């Protein structure tokens, strides 16, 4: 079994599977297999660890083996008395170490956050108890925010002499922690030969603060820069009164589901961990009807470690429980809600970055902008995952439908970008983080997912109808078409049936669709996929392309009497200003190309549709202009959910026809598009202020206290025939904050 065969992408064959022993007759679905290490573990990164022959093996590529970790999800160190042990051995010789990382994360924060542990040290990084390539044991500090890959040695008393490690070794590494007093513990690490339990060497720290070990537990295989050493682990044991075990923190083999249920047709994608498909070849979907579980189908785990289900005959008038099963085991479950009546509440979310600073490379820590705080590497200040604040805030608004408008992940976060042509497992590692975070919502809410540029590992996407390119600016897709299709399969196969499923260039699949749900007519359009490249002399500039323009013309007459919504990737204008407050030229916005934008705006106006989008990071509500400044359709773009790159809409002079809040009124963007800005939400600092303290022309910033991030809520009230547009901070539930200034805005259907 190879990555090419299984994932359908285009990566090199994975020889490890061919060398693995035959699987057992029945899988212990918590034990792990393939790139899934088991329900108690999270590997950083997925592609760097393999479960084989009962061992967790570090399989990081040469040069990528520094600080590879496996987080233990279910255990937490809270007080001082505990014992840890694990068998470990060498897979490839060289300078390096294997061992434990203790006290990871920040106590009191969401435990999922400390699952992300990289090679870079920083606050919350814990301490390393190790045996190195010479057989010596000791401790290293993984918390310094400077010189983050140095991991300074901690003073300890050593005993015994180790021997250089070998490929045929089998060692047991043991850590003992004991309480000295209320605030102090002693820590001992020892290595023994597993065969006869003979201790070879040990190191002891007689006294250190208990806070040094309080937190999470991880395993680490690490090579020094330039070395190819790699290590394996098995038989992890964790006991003692100082440990707390929380079994419900396990993850997998199913991580989440994505579904829509429209006109009695259910489309569902089941996303699994990267389990060896020989061990978990298929899963089944069952629904509860009249007290009995009815099987709707059994499907193979296919490309992207997904199973897909398509079922008709669903009853839209009543909630339906579902579960995902394998054999006699229930792996996951949720509820398909009844279709809402009398209106619909739509949560709009875009741009979710896992962390601001990378976890596998040095980065700046200290704050420079006045009023900002330093971003401790392994705390919520820097790691935005698992986005529990925004999930809780969305949940509080009781949505009926969730729309993710794109950039569900960023290819450089939390770890470096995989630059190969088809980075299947790297995408999976980052996309699973999104699933893990969003599943309190997605397991019970129909969800529409659009893909954008960062989802396909591009800084910007001018899709040019699917053509291939080596330079994104010329238009087209940089990565392999088969991999792009894999991303779209994993992200959006479950969206409602396509209007015209004919692929575009290179066989890249399309996703534009029309559907009615909750008495509301929706059109999904892909503005990025058809958008003309920047460097195209003589080309007719397109935004939606002829196919989608014809589609919108047809959709305008579908679902008569229902209010209409267009779901798309980005704003059809450039609602941005530069450091001087002048209109900014940014072709990543869909203000460019202006002729294609004008055709799209006219089609939306003819349909009397509200346009909802993402991508632009600065939240805004605009009415597009056609002949004037405000005679076109409304478009709402909520702020980013969590991102680094900041944008601003802060005109230097007050605009005419202001809505009564700052930065509103009639505006002409750099592409000549006219519009009226009805509401806008900017960072709490200006671009010029950022440049006063950080190098220009950078726009990255991480402190969420000074950014303005969040989500949108669009509530259609059919009885009153009006729509209420809301814009909420990312942590509204946690802080009790109300909506951003300028919102809510209520509009009658007749004004759409």
N, C-alpha and C positions, 0 to 999 in steps of 0.2 A: 504494500500500500504506500503510495507516494503522495506528497502534497499536491502534485499536479493531478493525479487521479482523483483524489478525494475532494479537494477544494475547487478544482476546476479553474485554477488561476493561471499559473505559468511559472511557478517556482521550481527550483531544482528538486530532483527526487530525494526522498528522505530515506536514506539507507538504514536508519535505526530501526524502522518497522520491520524491514526484511530480516534483521538480525534478532528480533525479539522472539522469545519462545511462544509456543502456541498458547492462546488464551484458555482460561479455565472454562469449564462447561457453562457456568453461570457467573455473571458478573456481580461482585459485591459493589453495589452502586454508590457506596461511600468510599471505596478504596482507591479509586482513580485508575486511569489507564491512558496511554498516549500522552498528549501534552497536558492532560488534566491530572493533577497530582492527588486528587481526592477532595472530598467535601470540606475537610478541615483546613485546606491549604490554598494559598494564592501565590502563584509564582510571578516574580518580577524579573524578566518579562515572560509571557507564556512560552515564547519560542525558545527561551533559554533553559527550559527544564523539561525533562521527559521521565515519565513513570515507566520503568522497564525492569522486568525480573524482580519485582518487589522493592526496587530502589528508586529514589529520586535522584536523577542524574543531571548535572549541569551540562548542557550541550551548547553553550554559548559559542558563537563563532569566534575565531581568533581576533583578538583586539577588543572583544566585547565582554570579556569575562571578569572585569573588575566589579566587585561588589554585587554579584547576582544573589538575590535573596528569595526565600520562601517564607511567607508570613503564616503563622499558626493562628487561624481565625478564632478558635473556640476557647483559647486560654488567655488569662490575664494575670499579671503579677500585681498583687495589691499590698501584701505585707512581706516580711522578711524570710520566712522559712519555706524553702522549696528545694527540690532536687530535679535536675534535668539530665538526661543522657541520650546519646544518639550514636549509632555506629556510622563510621565515615571511612572513606577510602579515596584513592587517587585514580582518576580516569586519564589524565594527561600530565606528564611531568613538567615541572617548571617552578618558578618562584611564586608562592601564593599561600593561601590558608583556607581552612574550613572550620566552621564552628557555629556558635550561637550569637544572636544579637538580642540583648536584654533591655527591657525598659523603653521600648519604642513608643512613639506617639506622645500625645499630651493628655494626661489624665483628665477625665471629665468630658472629653470630646467624643464624637461618634467613633466607635471602635473600627468601623470600616476604613476610616482615614488612615490608620496606622498599617493597614495592609499594603499601602504604597510605600515601600522602603527601597531606596536606591543606593548607589555607590557613594553619592555625595553626602558628607556629614553635615549636620546642622541641628538646631534645637529640636529635640524630640527624636533624634537619631539613635539614642541608646548607646550601649557599650558592647564591644565585641569580645567574646571569650573564645579562644581559638587554639588550634594546633597548626603550626605552619609547615612549610615544605621540609624544614630540617628536623621536624619532630618536636620543636620547642612549643611550649604552651605559654599563654599570657593573656593580657587584656589590652584593648585599644579603645580610645575614646572616639565615638562616632557622633559627637555633638558639636564640635567647633564649627562656627560659621565662616571662618577664614581657612585658607589652605584645605579645602574640603575633601581632597582625596589623599591627605597625608595620614589621617587616623593616628594621632600620637599615642605612643605606648604609655600605659598607666603603671605606676610604680607597684611592684608586687614582689613577694619573696618566693624564689624558685627552689625546687628540690628535684633531684634526679636529672638524668641526661637523656634526651630524646635521640632517635636515630632518623636519618634522612628517609623520607617517605618513598614508597615504592608502589608499583602498579598492582602487586598481589597482596597488599596489606588489607587488614580488617581491624580497625581501631575503634575503641569506644571512648568517646569524649563525654566527660561528666562535669556538671557544674553543681556546686553545693552552696546554698545561701543560708545564713543563720543570723538571727536577731542578736545584736549586741546590746542595744537599748532602744528606746522609743523611736529614735531618729537615725540609728546607725545599724549597719549589717556588716558581716564578713562574707567574703566571696572567695571560693576556691574552684579552680579548674584543674582537671587531671585527665591524662590520657592513659588508657590501658590497652593491652593486647586482648582482643575479644576472645581468642582461642583459649587462653588460660587465665584471663582476668588479672594478669600481672600488671601492676602500675609501673609506668615508665617514667613519667615526670609530672610535676604539678606546679602550680603557682597560686599564691594566696595574697589577697588584700585583707588586712586585718580589720580595717574600718573604713567605710565609705557611707555617704548618706543613702538612706533607704530610697529616697527619690531617684537615685541613679538607676535602680533596677525596676522601679514601679512602672508598669505599662505592658506593652505587648512583647511577644516572643517571635523570633524569626531564626531561620537557618541561613548561613551565608557560605557560598563558594566564591573565592576571589583569587584572581591572578594579579600579579604586579604588571604595570604597564610594560608591554613588550613580551610578556610571558604568555604561554598557552596552557598553563595549569588549570585543571578542572577536577571537581570532586563529586562524590556521591554520598547519599545519606539513606539510612533505613533504621527502623526500630526506635523511633522517637518515644521517649518516656518523660512525662511531666507529672510530678506528684508533690504533695506537701500542702500544709494549711495556708501557706501564703499565696496559693494559686486559686483563682476562681475559674470555673468551667461553665461556659454558656453554650450549650449544645445548639440552640437555635441560630447561632451565628454561622452555621455551615452554609456552603454555597455549592449548588450543582447536584446532579449533572445538568438539570434544566436551570437556566439563569432567568429566563423571562419569556413572555409572549407578547406579540403585537397582533392586534386583530381589528377588523371592521366588520360590522354586520349591517348590511344595507339591503332593503327590499327582500328580506328573508334569506339572503346569501351571506354566509360567514366565510371570511378569508382570515386565516390565522397562520402566523409564523411562530414556531417554537424554537427558541435559541438555546442551544446547549453549550456547555463547556467543551473544550477540544478533546473529547474522549475518543479513544481508539474505536473506530466504527465496527471493528470485528467484535467488540465487546458489547456495544450498545448499537445494534444495526438499525433499530426502528423504535418509534414510540407511537402510542395510540391516543386519540382524542375521544373523551367521553363526556356526555352531558347528562344532567340529572333531570328526568322527566317522570312525573307522577310517582316520585319516590324511588325510582330505579335508574341506575346508570346505563345509558344507551351508548354504544360505541358508534361514533360517526366515521371512523376510519383508522387505519394503521399505515403509517408512511415511514419510509427510510429516512435516516439522518443523511442529508445530502450536502451539497457544497455550502461552505461556511458554517458547518455543524448546525444546520437548520433542518427542521421538518416542516412541511407546508400542508395545510388542510383547507379544502374548499368544500363547503357543505351547503346545500339548499334546504328549504323547508324550516328555517328558523322562525320561531314565533316572536315578532317584534313587540308584542304587547305585555310580555312578562319577563322578569329577570331569569336568566338561566345559568346555573352553576356549571362549571366545566372542570375537568381535571386531565392531566397528562400522565399516562401510565406506561410502564414497561413491565411485562409479566404481571405479577400480582402486586407490584409496588406503585404507589402514587408518588410521582416526582414533583408535581406542581399543580396549582389550581387557582381558580379565580371565578369571576362572574361576568357574564355578558349582560349588560343592563337592558331593561326595556327601552325602546326608543322614546325619547322625551316628547311630551305633548304640550301644546300651548306656547312653545318657544324652545330655545336651546341656548346653553351657555358653553362657549368655546374658549378654552385656554390656549393661548398662543405663546410658544416658547422657541427661542433660537439661541445658538452660539453658547455652548457649554464647554468651557475649558477645564481640564482636570486640575491643573495647578498653574500658577503664574511662573514660578521658578522651576527649572528642570530638576529632576531628582537624580540624574546620572551625569551631571557636569557641573563645574563650579559656576556660581552666579552671585551677583551682588545681593547683599542682605540688608544693609542699613538704609533707612529712609533718608531722603534728601529734601523732599517737598515739605515745607512747613505744615504742621498739623497731621502729618502722616506717621504711621508706625512701621517699624522694621518687620519684615516678613519672615518670621521664624520658619525654617524650611519644612518641618514636619508637623506644623500646626494648621489650624483652620485659616490663619492669616494668609497662608500661601497655598495650601491644598484645598481647593474648592469642592472636590469630590468628598462625600457622596451627595452634595447638593441638597442635603436634607432640609435646609432652611427654605429653599425655593419650592421643594416638593410639598412641605407642610403648608406654605403660603398658597400654593395652587389648590391643594386639597380643601383649604378653608373656604375657597370660593365656589365649591360644589359644581365643577364643570361637568358637562355631559359628553364632551368631545375634547380630546387633546390633539393639538396640531404642533408638530416639531418641524420648523421651517428650514432646517439645515444647520450644518456645522454642529452636529451632535458631538463631535470630537474635534480636536486639533492634532494634527499629525506630529507635532513637536512636543506634545504634553500627555502624560507627565514625563515621558522619556523621549530620547532623540528620535528623529524621523528615520524610518527605514527607507533608503533611497533605491531599493531594487524596483524592477518594473512591475512586480506583482506582490506587494507586501501583505500576503494573506494573514499570517499570524500576528503581525504587528497591528494591522487594522482590527483584528479580532480582540487583541488585548485591550485596545482603547475603546472599542465599541461595547465590549462586555462591561466596562466601567459605566457606560451610559445606561445599559440595561439594568445593571445592579442598582444604580441610583434611582432610576425611573420606575422600577417595577411596582412600588406601592400605587402608582397611577395606572401603568399600562396593563396590569393584571385584571383591572376592572373597568377601564375606560376604552372605548374605541379610540384608536390613535391613527392619525394620518402623518406620515413621515416623508419629508422631501429631502433630497440630497443636494449639497452645495459644494463649494470649491474645496474646503478643508476635508470634507468627507472622502473626496477622491484625491487627497494629498496634493492639492495645487494651491498656490497663494491666491490666485484668481482663476475663474473659469469663464472663458469665452468659448462655449462648446462647439460652435460652428457646425452644428448638425452632426456631431459625433466623430469628426475626422481625427486622425492621429497627428501629433505635433511633438517636436522636441523643445519648443519655446511657447509657453502658454500665451504669450502676448499675440502671437500670430493667429490664435484660435485653434481649438481642438483639445484633445485629451492627451496628457503626457504619459500616463500609466497605460499598461496593457488593457485592451478592450475587454478581455475575459475577466480581468480583475475588477474593472469598473462595473461590469454586469454582476459580479459577485457582491460588491458593495451594495448595489441597488437591490439585489435579491434579498440580502440580509436586512436591509433598511426598510424597503417599501413594497415588497411583493404583496404584502397583506392589504395594501390600499385597495379601494374599490376597483371594479373591473375597468380596464382601459377603454377609452373611446375608440382608439385605433392603435392596435398593438404592434403595427409594422415597425421593425427596428430602423434606426437611422444608420449612418455610416459606421463601418466596422462591425455591424451587427449589434451595436449598443442598444439596449432595450429602452423603451419610452414608458412614461408613467402618467401622461396627462389623461384626465378622466372627468366625468360628470356623474353626480349622484345626488339624491335627495335624502336628507336625514333630519329628523326633528322638524318637519314642515319647512325646511330651508333648502334651497338649491345651491349646490357647491360645484365649482369647477377647479380642478387642480391643473395648474400650468407650470411648465418648466422653462422659465425665462433664461436660465443659465445654459441649458443644453443646446439651444438654437441660436444663441447670441453670437453676432459676428465678431471675429477677431479684430484686434486693434490695428494690425499692420496688414491691410487688405486693399491695396490700391485698386480702384475701379469697382470694388464689390458693392452690391446693393446691401446697405446696412439692415440687418435684421435684429429684432429682439426676441419675438415669439416664433418667427418663421411662418411660412405660408400655411403649413398644416395646422398649427395651433390657432392662427388667425381665423381660418375657416371653421375650426372647432368652436371658438368663442362665438362666432356668428350663428352657428347652429344651437349652441347652448342657450343663447338669449331667448329662444322660443321654447325651451324645455321647462317642465315643471311650472306651468302657468299659475300665477297668483302667489307664488312663494317668493320671499325675499332672496336675493342672490349674493353669494360670496365667492370671490376668486381667491384661492390659496396659492401663493407664489413665493419665490425665493427672496426677492429684494425689492426695494422701493423703485418705482418707475420715474425717478427724478434723482438729482444729486442734492440732497438736503444736508449740505455741509458748507462750512466756512473755514478759511485758513487762519493763521495766527494773527492776521490783521483784520479779521472779520469780513473779508471779501469772499465772494462765491468761490468754492474750491473745485478744481478739475479732477475728478476721480471717476475713471471709466469703469471701475469695479461696481459703482452704482449703476442702476439701470436708467439713469438720465441719458446714458449713451448706449446705443446710437439714437439720436433725437428723432429721426424719421420713424424708426421702428417703435420707439416709445410712444410717439403720437398715435400711430395706428392702434397700439394696444390700449391706450387711454380712451380712444374713441369707441373701441369695441366694448370696453367695460362700461362706458357711459350709456351706450345703446342698450346694454343689458340691465341698467340701473343696479350695478353691482358694487358692493363694498369690497375693496381689495385689502387683504391681510398678508403681511410679509415679514421677513426677518432680515438678518445679515448686516444691517448698517450700524449696529451698536448704539447709536444715539437714537433714543425713542422719539417718535413724532407722529402726528396726525395731520394730514394735508388734504386739501381739495385741489385736484389737478386742474390746470387751465387748458382750454382748447382754443377758443377765440379770445378769451380774456384770462383773468387770473383764477377764477373760481367757478367755471361753468362745466367742470368735468366731474369724474367720480371721486369718492373719498378713498384714501388709502391710509391704513394704520400699520405702523411698524413699531412694535414694542422694543425697549432696550434689550441689549444682550443679557442672557442669563448670568454668565460669568465669562469674562474674557480679559485679555491684556490690552489689545489695540484700541486706543481711544479715538473717538471722533467728536466733533463739535458742530453745533449750529448756533452761532452767536454773531449775528450781523453787527457790523461796526456802528450802524445807525439804526434808530427805530424804524420799523417797517410800516408802511401805510396799511390801514384796515386791520390793526392789531386785534387779537381776540381778547385782550385785556390781561394777558400774562406775558412775561418777557419772551423775546425772540419769536414773536408771532407776527403774521401779516403777509402781505403780498411780496413775492420773491421770484427772481429770475435766476436760475442756476447757470453754471458756466457753459452749459450746452444750449442755452437759449430757451429752456423749458420754463413756462410760467406756472405758478401754483400759489396757493394761499396756505400758509402754515397756521394751523389752528391750535396746536399744542406742541411743545418740545421739552425734552428733559436732557440736560447737559451734565457732565462731570462738575464737581464743586470747585474746580480750578480751571483756568484757561490753558489753551495750548501754549501761549506765550509764557505763562507761569511755569509750566512743565519744562520748557526749554531753558528757563532761567536756572534750573537745578539739574537737569539731565541733558545729555547731548542732543542737539538738534540734528536731523529732523525726526528723531524718534518719537513714537506715539504710544509706547508700551508703558503701562502702569498697573500695579497690582493691588494697592490698598483699597479694599472694598468700602471703607468708611468714607472715602472721597470720590469714589466712582458712583455712577448712577446705573444700577443694573436691576433687572426685574423681568416681568412677564406681562402679557396682556390678557384681558378677559372681555369677550364680546358676547353680550346677552341680548338675544332676540326675544321680544315680547309680542307674540302674534295677536293677542287680544287688543293690546293698545297700539299695535302696528308701529313699533318703534324699536330702535336698537340702542343699547347703552354700551359705550366703548370705555373700558377702564384700563388703567396703567398702574401696576403695583410694584413696589420695591421687592427685591429678592427675599428679604427677611421680614416681610410685613407681619407675619404671625409672631415671630420671635420678639420683635420690638414694639408691636402694637401700632406701627406706622400706618397712616392712611395712604391714599393714592398720591402719585406725583402731582405737583401743581399743574393745573390746566385740565385735569381729568377729574371725574368722568365727563364725557360728552355724549349727550343723548340726541339722536337724530330720527325723525320720522321716516318710515319706509318710503314715503313719497319724495324725500330729499336724497335718496340714494341714487 
